[in-house]
């Protein structure tokens, strides 16, 4: 869910898109296998950490970003 935001943030910090994709994937795949927490793995990854601080990563995991328009959406769908 958060991988796209991480990918974009890495590219905005100067990483090539292909490199950013590799960084995200190598940390996401263990999570798919049940072998860790995505945020923890990203924070421990030296390449990711050289571009994004632990604070920046935590901000990218904020669910509020994804839910910021939920009230508007519900009003449009269900009236209000």
N, C-alpha and C positions, 0 to 999 in steps of 0.2 A: 504494500500500500504506500509506503514512503519512498520506495526506490526511485521513482521519477523525480521527486523533489531533490533527492540526494544527487542524482545524476546531473540535473540542471545546476545545482549549487557548485558541484565540482567543475563543471565547464565554465561557469561564471568566474571561478577562481583561477582559470587558466589551463585546466587540464584538457587535453584533446578528448573529444567525445568518445573515441574508441578506448582510450585509457580509463576514462571515467566509467564507462560501461563495464570494463573488466574489474575495476575496483568494486563496483556495486555487486556484480555477479558473484565474485569470489566470496563475498560476505553474505549474500542472500542464499546461496545454495546450501550451506550448512543449516540454515534456519529451516529450509524446506525439508531437510532430513531430520529435523528435531534436535539439532546439535548446537543450539545456542540462541541467543537473543540478538536480533539485527543491530540494534543500537549499540549494544556492548561490543559486538564484533567490529562494527565500523569505528568505534572509538579506539579500539586496540590496534587497528590497522595503521601501520606507520605511514603509508601513502595517503590514506584518507586524512589522518590526523595532521599531516603536513599542510593540507589545504583547508581543512575545516576543524575548528576547535570543538571541544566537547560541548560547549555552550551552544555553538552554532548548530551542531548536530541535534541536540535536544530540541532546539527551536524548530528544526525541520520535521520533527516527530510530533509536533503539537497538533492534536486532532481538531482544534478550533479552526485551523486553516481549511479543513475539509468540510466543516459543519457551519461555516460562517453565514451561509445563505439558506440554511434549512428552514428557518421561519418563513422566509419569502416563498420558498418552494411549496411548503405546506399550505400557505394562504392561496397560492395560485391553483393548487390541485384541489383543495377542499373548501375553498372560499373562506372568508373571514371577516 
